[in-house]
Amino acid sequence: MRCRRRRSNTGLDALARGLKNWADSRSGKRAGRPVGFPRFKSRRRSTSSVRFTTGTIRVEPDRMHVVLPRLGRLKLHESARKLARRLDNGTARIMSATVRRDGGRWHVSFTVEVERAEHAPARPGAPVGVDVGIKHLAVLSTGELVENPRHLVAAQRRIRILGRALSRKTGPDRRTGRRASKRWERAAARLGRAHARVANLRRNGLHKLTTRLATTYGTVVVEDLNVVGMLANRRLARHIADAGFAEIRRQLAYKTMWNGGRLLVADRWYPSSKTCSGCGAVKTKLALHEREYRCEACGLVIDRDRNAALNLAALAAEFDTAGSGPVAGRGADRKTRVRGQVAVKRQPGTTPAGQTGTVPPQGRTIDRVLAKAH
């Protein structure tokens, strides 16, 4: 009975949000993938978590303990001095607290309303194009190459060993009502900790990269990648998921807003890799194994990822000049041309500034650059 009461503080709130997302998805108010009708979460296949929105939620003066409703006083593994300092200064207010189990450990996260001071990037007038990939996690238009750590590949051997050990244990069977053995539970916990370590390493690296980009450059330009479609490639799906392309864009969306910058998202069909960064010629085809871009019009030879990053950085200038005159066209005539190259830059004409960027449904910090010719 106590468990049911504990979940009741946020059960109705989660149900209300689920119903709203479902209704907005049906009526077209919510962008993205369709949202289905809310379903009950399975205790066995869902992450153990509870969210508190009412009651006593505070950080103790020693900053090593927190007080949560029904759970009481809990000791922290890490100091909460940063949150406590904001609370003492009156620049933050705790809205809710969520306790979640991940990788055998319990984490508490606070939803806090904060007053942020205005920040400015170190180079507010400098744009940077970011081309993400598998060989290099990111290639910047400045020429910097960010290596892909491949955390999942490094831990794959241990994960396979733990998975095989788990398969030899007596696991649960819902058809016969058999419960899992203690050895199976311990083996499953070891496997879960291995996966959690990979996720933590990946998250740490992506946060460091996106924070550095958001605090350094005033404009960050990325591509609108179809990550779901890319995952359909069974040979590259594991490496694409390990890189975290969508997470890079998600973090850049709010970090650029926090630091006074902006994030521009190039159109999905913009041929950044096929376009010559020197003369603007667009190739008909560019195979994935061709790691160098060779322009037949001007003779430029450059790494294909660096070439794509330079083209993305050039879109920042086109976005700024939209509405004040003709914008240098860099997009292809269609998704796939029949033959030949387009060696002349096309002028799509004057575009009103209000039609150049669109606001995303989530975050509302991204401007989309329409790079296709009109």
N, C-alpha and C positions, 0 to 999 in steps of 0.2 A: 504494500500500500504506500509505503514511503517513496518508492521509486516512481510510482504513478504521480504522486503529488509533486515530486521534484520536476518531472517533465512537464507538468501542466502549466508552469509559468510561461513557457515559450512554445508549447504545442499549438495553442490557438494562434499565436503570432506567426509561426511557420506555416500553418494552414492558410491563414489569410494572405500571406505573401505568395504562396503557391497558387491559390485560386486567382489572385490578381494577375500573376504572370501568365496563367493559362488563358484568362479572359482577354488580356492584352494581345497575346499571341494570336488568338482566333480573330480578333477584330482588326489586326494589322497595326496596332499601336506599338508592339514590341518587335524590334528587328532581330535578325538572327535565325537560328534553327527553331522549328516549331516546338512549343512547350506542351506537354501532355497534361492530363488531369492528375492532380496530386494522388500519390499512392502511399500506403503505409510502408515505412522503412523496415527492412528485416534486421533483426538484432544480430544475426549471424553474418550477413553480407554488408553491413554498413559500419562506418566508423563510430565508435562510442564517443558521444559528445553530449553536452548539456549547456544551455545558454541561460544566463540569469539577467533579467532586465529590471527586476524590483528587489527590494531588500537592501541589506547592508553590504556594500561593496567598497572596500577601502584598502589602502596600503598602509601597513603598520609603520611606526616611526623608525624602526630598525631597518626598514626597506628590504628585509629578507623574509617577510611574512605578508600574506594577504588574507583578508577576511571575506568570505563568500557566503551567501545565504545557504542555510541548511548544512553546508559543509564545514563551516566554522573557520578556524584559523589554520592556514596551510603554510608550510615552509617552502621557500623557493630555492631552486638550485642556483639561480643567478640573481644578482642584485637588481632591484627595481628602482634604482636611484634616479634614472632619467625621468621616469613617469612621476615619481614622488616629487622631484624638483619642480616639474610643471604644475603639479597639483598644489604645492605649497605657494607658488607664485601666482596662482589664480589664472593661469593661461591654459588650463585644460580642465575638462569635466568628464568623468567616466559615465558613459551611457549604458554599457552592458559588459558582461564578462562571459567568455566561452571557455569551458574546460573540455579538452579533447585528448583522446589517447592516440598516439602515433608512434609506431615502432617500439612498443613496449614502454613508452614514457608518457607521462601526463603533462600536457601543456595548458597554460591559461593565457588567453589573449583578451585584451581589453579594447572595446570600441570607445574611442575618446574624441570628444569635440575639442579642438585645439585652436588657438589663435596663432597663425603663422605670420612671421615677419616677412616683408617683401625681400626677395633675393634676386640676384642678377647673375647670369653665368659669367665665367671668367672671360669669355670671348663672345659678347652678346651679338656682334655683327658677323660672326663666322658660321657658315653652314657646314654640315658634315653629312655625307651620304654613307649609309651603313648597308652593306650587302652581306646577308647572313648565308651561311653554307655549312657543309659537312666537313670538308677538308680543313677550312678555317672557320671558326665559329662566326667571326665577323671580319670583313675587310673594309676599312675606312677609306674615304676619298683622300685622306691625308697620306695614304701609303702604309699605314700601320696595319699589321696583321695580328689578329687575336686568335691564338691557337685554340683548337677544340680539345678540351681535356678528356673527353670520352669516358666519363666516369662509369657508365654502365658496361662498357667493353672491358675496362680494367677490373671490374668486380664480377664479370660474367662467370669466371671459373669457380669462384667461391659460391655464387648463387646456384650454379648447376649442382655442385656437390651437396649443398644444403637441400635443394629440391629433390635430389635422388634419395637422400636420407629420410626426408619427409614421406616420400612415396612408400617406403618400406615399413612405416609405422601404421598402426591401426587407427584409421581416421573415422570421422562420424559418417553415419549413413541414415538419412532421414526416412528412407523407405522402410527400413526395419526398426528404426528407433534406436540404433546403436550409438552410443556416445563415444567420443574420441578418447583415446588413452592419454595418460599423463605424458608419456614420451612423445606422442604426436603433438600435443600442445606445446611442449618445450621445443620440439623441432620447428613447429610453425612459428614460434616466437623468434627463434634464431633467424629464420628466413625473412621474417618481417623486419627485423633489425637491420639485416643486410640491405634490403631494399630502401629502408628509411635513410640509411647512411648515404646511399647513392643520391637520393632526392635532396638531402641536406647539402651535399657537396655541390650539386648542380645549382641549387638555389643560391648558395653563397657566391659562386662565381658569376652568375647572372646579375645579382644585385650589385656586385662590385663594378661590373662592366657598365650597366645602365646608369648607375650613380655617377660614374666618371664622365660619361657622355652628357648627361643632363646638366651637370655642374660646370662643364667646360664650354659647350657650344650653345649658341643662341637658337639655332635651328637644326633639328635632326630629321633627316629624310630617310624613310624606310619603304619597303615594298609591301603591297597588300597580297601576301602569299596565301594560296589555297592550301593550308596545312592539312585539312581533312582529305583533300584529293591527293596530296603528296603521300600521305600515309597508306594509300592504296597500293603503292609500289612495295611489294613484299621484300624486295632486296634492300631497300633503303629505309623502310618504315622504322626499324629499331634505331638507326642512327639519327633519323629526323626527330623521333620522339626524345632521344637522349640529348639532342642539342637544345630543344626548348625554344623554337622560333616564336611561337605565340606568346610565351612568357616574356621574351625580350620586348616585344611590342607592347604588351600590357604594362610592364614596368615603366617603359619610356613614356607611356601616355600620362601617368600621373606625376612622374618625377620631373618631366619638363615643365609641367604646370607649377609644381612646388618651387622650382628654381627660376621662374620667370622666363622660361624659354617656350618653344613650341615644337610640336611634332607634326610633320607632314607625311602623309601616306600616299605614295604614287599609285596610280590606277593599276588594277590587276593585270591588264593587257598591255601595259607600257613595256616595250622591248628594251629594257635597260642593258641586257647582255648583248643584244644584237645590234645596238646602235653604237656607232663610232663616236667616242668622246671628243675626237679632234675635229671632224668635218660634219658629223651628223648623218652619215650614210647608214642605212639600215640593211642588214643582211637578211636574205630570205630564210636561211636555216643556219643554225649553229649547234652542232652536236654536243652532247654533254661531255664527251671525252676530249674535246678541243679546249684545252686550258689556256690557250693564248688567242687573243683576238687579232686577226690580221685584216686590216682594211684594204680593200682592193682599189678604193678611190684615192686615198691620200697616202697609203703605204704605212700607216701606223701599226706598230706591233706592241701589244700591251697585254698584261694578264687580264683574263676575262672578268674576274671578280673586281679587280681595281677599275677596269673600264666601266663596269656596272655602277660601282660606287661613285665615280666621277659624274656619270649621267644623273644619278639620283641627287647629288649635290647641286647640279645645275638647275634642277627643278625648283630650288628655293628662289633663285632669281626670277624665274618665270612666274612663280606665284606672287612675288612682290610687285611685278610690273603688270599683272593682269588688271585690265580696266583702264590703264593709262596709255594704251597703244597696242600694236600687234605683239603677240607673244611668239617667240621663236618656237616653231613646231618641231617636236622630236618624236612624235608617235608615228606608228605605222598606219597605212591607209586602212588596213583591216587586220584581223587577228593573224591570218597567215596569207602572205602574198602568193600569187600564182608563180611568178618567176621574176628574176632580175633583182636589182638593188634600187633603192631610192637614194640617190646621191645628192639630192638638193633638199635643203631645209624647207619645209612647207610652212606657210604662214596661215594659221587657222583664222586669223582676224581678231577683232577686238572682243574680249570676253569681259562681261561685268564682274567686278570683284565679288559680288554676292553670289555668283554662280560658280566661282572657282573652287570653293571649299564647302564641304558638307559636314555637319556635326554628327558624330556617332551617337548611338543610343545609350552607350555606357561610357561614363567618364567625362564626356563632352570636352575633351582636350585635344582632339585630333582634327587636323584639316586635311582633307583629301585633295590631292592634286590631280585634276583631270588632264592627263597627258596625251589623250587621243586627239587626233586631228578632227576638226569639225568641217 
